[in-house]
């Protein structure tokens, strides 16, 4: 079983863990992630950053899941 990969700086948005192909993955709230990002950027910038740099990034089989 692989280790769970967590996102640095997004601990407040962590909902829990889930399974993907019988392997554990971290599960985050998209709404909470955007709220965290908007502390340092506009709503539009946060959405673009989220789409491109977070959900658009594949970091292997342990890539986290974002709900919402």
Number of C-alpha atoms within 10 A of each C-alpha: 6 9 10 15 16 17 14 6 10 15 13 12 19 19 15 10 15 14 12 14 7 8 13 19 22 21 21 23 18 19 13 19 21 22 17 17 19 15 10 10 14 12 14 11 14 19 19 13 16 17 12 11 11 18 14 10 12 11 10 8 14 18 20 24 18 18 10 7
